[in-house]
Structures are given as C-alpha cells and as structure tokens.
Amino acid sequence: MPLKFATLGALMAAALLAGCSTTSSDSAKEPVAAESGSSRCEASAAQFAIGKKASPELLDQARAKAGAQNARFLKPNDMITLEYRSDRLNLNTDNNLVVTRVNCG
C-alpha cells in the first residue's frame, strides 16, 4: 500500500512540475519582444502637452516627440497597473481632460 502512495505522489509531483516548465520556443520569443521595446521615453520632450485638451492627435504627437512606443491618457480616477515600462508615455489629465502632468512609465 505505501508503494502505491509513493508512486501516486511522484506522478502528481511530475505533473505539477511539467506545468511550470517552458519550452524552448517560448524562451526564443522573449528576447525578440525585449528588443522591440528598446526605445526609451523622454518625458521632457512631451512637456508641450501640459495645459492642452486631451485628444488622439495630441497623444500621438507627444508619443512621437518623446520617442515612446506607447502612450496613454490617465484621468484622476483611472485604475492603472503598477508595472513600470520605460517605453510608455503617460499624460495625466484633470476631470476636464486637460493635461496636467507628463511622465514615463
């Protein structure tokens, strides 16, 4: 009977560990993603947006001048994730959608 439990336990442990492993194709894709996000955001280049009304055109202009890959508007009560991305431009707005702060992350 103890041999059955030991065999079952070993089989379950192997199944759990197999679920945590990665394949070589997954690890080969990761460096490519890191290389594509290599441009860094320069918030000082997008300071011109402060005081202007939020619009898709303003977002695109600020993103291009800052050299960022991505850009977003952040309203006062927006829920955001806390990860830092050096290639993302944030344009913080007030309740009237006027840009009050520019930063990267």
N, CA and C atoms as an extended XYZ file, in Angstrom:
315
Properties=species:S:1:pos:R:3:atomname:S:1:resname:S:1:resid:I:1 pbc="F F F"
N         0.805       -1.195        0.000 N   MET     1
C         0.000        0.000        0.000 CA  MET     1
C         0.858        1.274        0.000 C   MET     1
N         1.927        1.386        0.846 N   PRO     2
C         2.754        2.595        0.816 CA  PRO     2
C         3.422        2.802       -0.531 C   PRO     2
N         3.708        1.730       -1.255 N   LEU     3
C         4.336        1.868       -2.568 CA  LEU     3
C         3.374        2.565       -3.546 C   LEU     3
N         2.085        2.263       -3.439 N   LYS     4
C         1.087        2.909       -4.307 CA  LYS     4
C         1.034        4.414       -4.033 C   LYS     4
N         1.072        4.805       -2.748 N   PHE     5
C         1.040        6.228       -2.402 CA  PHE     5
C         2.300        6.945       -2.878 C   PHE     5
N         3.435        6.299       -2.745 N   ALA     6
C         4.692        6.900       -3.197 CA  ALA     6
C         4.684        7.076       -4.708 C   ALA     6
N         4.194        6.071       -5.429 N   THR     7
C         4.130        6.165       -6.885 CA  THR     7
C         3.142        7.246       -7.312 C   THR     7
N         1.986        7.291       -6.669 N   LEU     8
C         0.982        8.307       -6.983 CA  LEU     8
C         1.511        9.704       -6.660 C   LEU     8
N         2.205        9.833       -5.530 N   GLY     9
C         2.783       11.127       -5.161 CA  GLY     9
C         3.839       11.577       -6.149 C   GLY     9
N         4.692       10.678       -6.586 N   ALA    10
C         5.727       11.017       -7.567 CA  ALA    10
C         5.101       11.407       -8.896 C   ALA    10
N         4.055       10.698       -9.296 N   LEU    11
C         3.358       11.014      -10.550 CA  LEU    11
C         2.702       12.389      -10.491 C   LEU    11
N         2.097       12.721       -9.360 N   MET    12
C         1.457       14.039       -9.221 CA  MET    12
C         2.504       15.149       -9.185 C   MET    12
N         3.626       14.926       -8.523 N   ALA    13
C         4.686       15.929       -8.473 CA  ALA    13
C         5.254       16.174       -9.867 C   ALA    13
N         5.431       15.120      -10.640 N   ALA    14
C         5.939       15.270      -12.006 CA  ALA    14
C         4.948       16.051      -12.865 C   ALA    14
N         3.657       15.794      -12.697 N   ALA    15
C         2.642       16.508      -13.475 CA  ALA    15
C         2.624       17.994      -13.108 C   ALA    15
N         2.759       18.305      -11.826 N   LEU    16
C         2.772       19.705      -11.401 CA  LEU    16
C         4.006       20.424      -11.922 C   LEU    16
N         5.152       19.788      -11.855 N   LEU    17
C         6.373       20.418      -12.342 CA  LEU    17
C         6.369       20.580      -13.855 C   LEU    17
N         5.742       19.665      -14.561 N   ALA    18
C         5.666       19.778      -16.022 CA  ALA    18
C         4.840       20.993      -16.426 C   ALA    18
N         3.856       21.346      -15.645 N   GLY    19
C         3.042       22.520      -15.929 CA  GLY    19
C         3.789       23.820      -15.735 C   GLY    19
N         4.843       23.812      -14.943 N   CYS    20
C         5.626       25.026      -14.672 CA  CYS    20
C         6.785       25.223      -15.634 C   CYS    20
N         7.079       24.226      -16.434 N   SER    21
C         8.230       24.336      -17.330 CA  SER    21
C         7.866       25.104      -18.595 C   SER    21
N         8.881       25.642      -19.251 N   THR    22
C         8.673       26.348      -20.515 CA  THR    22
C         9.373       25.588      -21.621 C   THR    22
N         8.899       25.780      -22.820 N   THR    23
C         9.534       25.132      -23.958 CA  THR    23
C        10.584       26.049      -24.547 C   THR    23
N        11.410       25.513      -25.389 N   SER    24
C        12.473       26.329      -25.981 CA  SER    24
C        11.905       27.388      -26.921 C   SER    24
N        10.749       27.150      -27.529 N   SER    25
C        10.168       28.149      -28.422 CA  SER    25
C         9.676       29.370      -27.646 C   SER    25
N         9.203       29.173      -26.387 N   ASP    26
C         8.791       30.311      -25.565 CA  ASP    26
C         9.984       31.180      -25.205 C   ASP    26
N        11.093       30.574      -24.838 N   SER    27
C        12.254       31.364      -24.448 CA  SER    27
C        12.900       32.038      -25.649 C   SER    27
N        12.724       31.474      -26.838 N   ALA    28
C        13.282       32.095      -28.038 CA  ALA    28
C        12.509       33.359      -28.409 C   ALA    28
N        11.230       33.431      -28.072 N   LYS    29
C        10.415       34.604      -28.399 CA  LYS    29
C        10.683       35.766      -27.458 C   LYS    29
N        11.097       35.504      -26.245 N   GLU    30
C        11.260       36.560      -25.242 CA  GLU    30
C        12.292       37.618      -25.614 C   GLU    30
N        13.496       37.274      -26.076 N   PRO    31
C        14.444       38.323      -26.442 CA  PRO    31
C        13.957       39.211      -27.579 C   PRO    31
N        13.174       38.668      -28.499 N   VAL    32
C        12.655       39.467      -29.601 CA  VAL    32
C        11.730       40.549      -29.062 C   VAL    32
N        10.881       40.202      -28.096 N   ALA    33
C         9.979       41.189      -27.505 CA  ALA    33
C        10.768       42.260      -26.772 C   ALA    33
N        11.837       41.878      -26.115 N   ALA    34
C        12.639       42.853      -25.394 CA  ALA    34
C        13.340       43.813      -26.358 C   ALA    34
N        13.778       43.311      -27.497 N   GLU    35
C        14.443       44.170      -28.470 CA  GLU    35
C        13.488       45.163      -29.103 C   GLU    35
N        12.226       44.752      -29.337 N   SER    36
C        11.280       45.655      -29.987 CA  SER    36
C        10.867       46.797      -29.067 C   SER    36
N        10.976       46.624      -27.744 N   GLY    37
C        10.616       47.682      -26.810 CA  GLY    37
C        11.829       48.427      -26.290 C   GLY    37
N        12.856       48.538      -27.108 N   SER    38
C        14.116       49.096      -26.636 CA  SER    38
C        14.137       50.625      -26.600 C   SER    38
N        13.200       51.292      -27.261 N   SER    39
C        13.236       52.759      -27.248 CA  SER    39
C        12.754       53.264      -25.892 C   SER    39
N        13.433       54.281      -25.401 N   ARG    40
C        13.110       54.828      -24.098 CA  ARG    40
C        12.311       56.113      -24.256 C   ARG    40
N        11.464       56.343      -23.309 N   CYS    41
C        10.613       57.523      -23.286 CA  CYS    41
C        11.374       58.698      -22.665 C   CYS    41
N        11.261       59.868      -23.274 N   GLU    42
C        11.840       61.103      -22.735 CA  GLU    42
C        10.693       62.080      -22.465 C   GLU    42
N        10.222       62.106      -21.241 N   ALA    43
C         9.050       62.917      -20.886 CA  ALA    43
C         9.287       64.405      -21.103 C   ALA    43
N        10.503       64.866      -20.961 N   SER    44
C        10.781       66.295      -21.124 CA  SER    44
C        10.446       66.776      -22.537 C   SER    44
N        10.538       65.894      -23.522 N   ALA    45
C        10.228       66.272      -24.903 CA  ALA    45
C         8.727       66.427      -25.135 C   ALA    45
N         7.908       65.923      -24.222 N   ALA    46
C         6.455       65.999      -24.373 CA  ALA    46
C         5.819       67.010      -23.424 C   ALA    46
N         6.620       67.836      -22.768 N   GLN    47
C         6.089       68.828      -21.823 CA  GLN    47
C         5.172       69.851      -22.499 C   GLN    47
N         5.300       69.997      -23.812 N   PHE    48
C         4.444       70.948      -24.532 CA  PHE    48
C         2.963       70.622      -24.385 C   PHE    48
N         2.638       69.377      -24.024 N   ALA    49
C         1.240       68.939      -23.933 CA  ALA    49
C         0.541       69.453      -22.681 C   ALA    49
N         1.301       69.898      -21.686 N   ILE    50
C         0.690       70.372      -20.440 CA  ILE    50
C        -0.163       71.608      -20.722 C   ILE    50
N        -1.387       71.573      -20.226 N   GLY    51
C        -2.323       72.677      -20.416 CA  GLY    51
C        -3.207       72.516      -21.640 C   GLY    51
N        -2.957       71.497      -22.459 N   LYS    52
C        -3.767       71.283      -23.663 CA  LYS    52
C        -4.833       70.226      -23.404 C   LYS    52
N        -5.919       70.325      -24.171 N   LYS    53
C        -7.028       69.388      -24.066 CA  LYS    53
C        -6.626       68.042      -24.668 C   LYS    53
N        -6.965       66.955      -23.993 N   ALA    54
C        -6.633       65.608      -24.452 CA  ALA    54
C        -7.339       65.292      -25.767 C   ALA    54
N        -6.587       64.766      -26.713 N   SER    55
C        -7.133       64.339      -28.000 CA  SER    55
C        -6.220       63.260      -28.568 C   SER    55
N        -6.726       62.444      -29.475 N   PRO    56
C        -5.878       61.421      -30.098 CA  PRO    56
C        -4.673       62.022      -30.822 C   PRO    56
N        -4.870       63.190      -31.431 N   GLU    57
C        -3.771       63.847      -32.142 CA  GLU    57
C        -2.677       64.283      -31.175 C   GLU    57
N        -3.080       64.860      -30.033 N   LEU    58
C        -2.111       65.286      -29.021 CA  LEU    58
C        -1.343       64.083      -28.478 C   LEU    58
N        -2.044       62.998      -28.234 N   LEU    59
C        -1.407       61.783      -27.722 CA  LEU    59
C        -0.356       61.275      -28.702 C   LEU    59
N        -0.698       61.254      -29.980 N   ASP    60
C         0.240       60.765      -30.984 CA  ASP    60
C         1.443       61.696      -31.131 C   ASP    60
N         1.210       63.007      -31.115 N   GLN    61
C         2.317       63.969      -31.207 CA  GLN    61
C         3.260       63.838      -30.016 C   GLN    61
N         2.698       63.743      -28.814 N   ALA    62
C         3.518       63.632      -27.606 CA  ALA    62
C         4.301       62.325      -27.600 C   ALA    62
N         3.670       61.235      -28.015 N   ARG    63
C         4.347       59.943      -28.077 CA  ARG    63
C         5.527       60.005      -29.038 C   ARG    63
N         5.313       60.590      -30.204 N   ALA    64
C         6.376       60.674      -31.208 CA  ALA    64
C         7.537       61.546      -30.720 C   ALA    64
N         7.229       62.703      -30.133 N   LYS    65
C         8.305       63.594      -29.658 CA  LYS    65
C         9.077       62.984      -28.497 C   LYS    65
N         8.395       62.205      -27.654 N   ALA    66
C         9.049       61.583      -26.503 CA  ALA    66
C         9.819       60.330      -26.901 C   ALA    66
N         9.593       59.826      -28.104 N   GLY    67
C        10.272       58.612      -28.539 CA  GLY    67
C         9.739       57.359      -27.874 C   GLY    67
N         8.507       57.403      -27.407 N   ALA    68
C         7.903       56.271      -26.699 CA  ALA    68
C         7.228       55.317      -27.679 C   ALA    68
N         7.179       54.053      -27.308 N   GLN    69
C         6.474       53.057      -28.107 CA  GLN    69
C         4.965       53.172      -27.904 C   GLN    69
N         4.543       53.461      -26.669 N   ASN    70
C         3.135       53.537      -26.304 CA  ASN    70
C         2.879       54.828      -25.553 C   ASN    70
N         1.624       55.257      -25.567 N   ALA    71
C         1.231       56.437      -24.798 CA  ALA    71
C        -0.211       56.259      -24.355 C   ALA    71
N        -0.541       56.895      -23.241 N   ARG    72
C        -1.914       56.806      -22.733 CA  ARG    72
C        -2.263       58.045      -21.931 C   ARG    72
N        -3.559       58.339      -21.879 N   PHE    73
C        -4.079       59.378      -21.006 CA  PHE    73
C        -4.501       58.717      -19.704 C   PHE    73
N        -4.220       59.367      -18.603 N   LEU    74
C        -4.637       58.881      -17.289 CA  LEU    74
C        -5.494       59.943      -16.627 C   LEU    74
N        -6.777       59.613      -16.438 N   LYS    75
C        -7.690       60.530      -15.760 CA  LYS    75
C        -7.557       60.345      -14.246 C   LYS    75
N        -8.035       61.295      -13.432 N   PRO    76
C        -7.818       61.242      -11.979 CA  PRO    76
C        -8.249       59.941      -11.308 C   PRO    76
N        -9.331       59.337      -11.715 N   ASN    77
C        -9.826       58.139      -11.032 CA  ASN    77
C        -9.614       56.862      -11.829 C   ASN    77
N        -8.757       56.897      -12.831 N   ASP    78
C        -8.478       55.696      -13.614 CA  ASP    78
C        -7.717       54.672      -12.772 C   ASP    78
N        -8.074       53.416      -12.952 N   MET    79
C        -7.327       52.335      -12.317 CA  MET    79
C        -6.194       51.950      -13.257 C   MET    79
N        -4.994       51.861      -12.724 N   ILE    80
C        -3.836       51.531      -13.552 CA  ILE    80
C        -3.035       50.421      -12.887 C   ILE    80
N        -2.262       49.732      -13.706 N   THR    81
C        -1.355       48.729      -13.174 CA  THR    81
C        -0.083       49.425      -12.712 C   THR    81
N         0.682       48.776      -11.870 N   LEU    82
C         1.847       49.408      -11.279 CA  LEU    82
C         3.163       49.011      -11.941 C   LEU    82
N         3.119       48.324      -13.065 N   GLU    83
C         4.384       47.964      -13.703 CA  GLU    83
C         4.987       49.191      -14.372 C   GLU    83
N         6.296       49.279      -14.338 N   TYR    84
C         6.995       50.393      -14.957 CA  TYR    84
C         7.462       49.974      -16.334 C   TYR    84
N         7.133       50.755      -17.343 N   ARG    85
C         7.583       50.495      -18.705 CA  ARG    85
C         8.309       51.730      -19.201 C   ARG    85
N         9.584       51.584      -19.472 N   SER    86
C        10.399       52.726      -19.878 CA  SER    86
C        10.067       53.214      -21.280 C   SER    86
N         9.257       52.458      -22.017 N   ASP    87
C         8.893       52.854      -23.377 CA  ASP    87
C         7.476       53.425      -23.471 C   ASP    87
N         6.842       53.726      -22.317 N   ARG    88
C         5.457       54.224      -22.322 CA  ARG    88
C         5.382       55.643      -21.767 C   ARG    88
N         4.635       56.505      -22.466 N   LEU    89
C         4.405       57.883      -22.043 CA  LEU    89
C         3.030       57.982      -21.398 C   LEU    89
N         2.965       58.622      -20.235 N   ASN    90
C         1.703       58.857      -19.538 CA  ASN    90
C         1.396       60.346      -19.573 C   ASN    90
N         0.193       60.681      -20.018 N   LEU    91
C        -0.287       62.056      -19.971 CA  LEU    91
C        -1.426       62.094      -18.949 C   LEU    91
N        -1.147       62.655      -17.784 N   ASN    92
C        -2.150       62.741      -16.721 CA  ASN    92
C        -3.041       63.950      -16.969 C   ASN    92
N        -4.350       63.757      -16.800 N   THR    93
C        -5.310       64.832      -17.046 CA  THR    93
C        -6.126       65.115      -15.784 C   THR    93
N        -6.793       66.270      -15.805 N   ASP    94
C        -7.742       66.560      -14.746 CA  ASP    94
C        -9.118       66.065      -15.193 C   ASP    94
N       -10.154       66.389      -14.423 N   ASN    95
C       -11.506       65.927      -14.779 CA  ASN    95
C       -12.024       66.541      -16.069 C   ASN    95
N       -11.471       67.685      -16.491 N   ASN    96
C       -11.878       68.335      -17.742 CA  ASN    96
C       -11.041       67.876      -18.937 C   ASN    96
N       -10.223       66.839      -18.733 N   LEU    97
C        -9.351       66.261      -19.774 CA  LEU    97
C        -8.276       67.225      -20.259 C   LEU    97
N        -7.803       68.080      -19.372 N   VAL    98
C        -6.693       68.963      -19.679 CA  VAL    98
C        -5.433       68.311      -19.072 C   VAL    98
N        -4.385       68.202      -19.853 N   VAL    99
C        -3.167       67.545      -19.405 CA  VAL    99
C        -2.506       68.369      -18.307 C   VAL    99
N        -2.218       67.708      -17.168 N   THR   100
C        -1.615       68.376      -16.020 CA  THR   100
C        -0.199       67.894      -15.727 C   THR   100
N         0.162       66.712      -16.223 N   ARG   101
C         1.464       66.146      -15.912 CA  ARG   101
C         1.858       65.170      -17.012 C   ARG   101
N         3.141       65.111      -17.307 N   VAL   102
C         3.687       64.192      -18.309 CA  VAL   102
C         4.815       63.404      -17.652 C   VAL   102
N         4.744       62.076      -17.758 N   ASN   103
C         5.820       61.239      -17.221 CA  ASN   103
C         5.899       59.922      -17.992 C   ASN   103
N         6.972       59.223      -17.804 N   CYS   104
C         7.157       57.924      -18.440 CA  CYS   104
C         6.898       56.824      -17.424 C   CYS   104
N         6.531       55.681      -17.918 N   GLY   105
C         6.326       54.545      -17.016 CA  GLY   105
C         5.166       53.738      -17.302 C   GLY   105
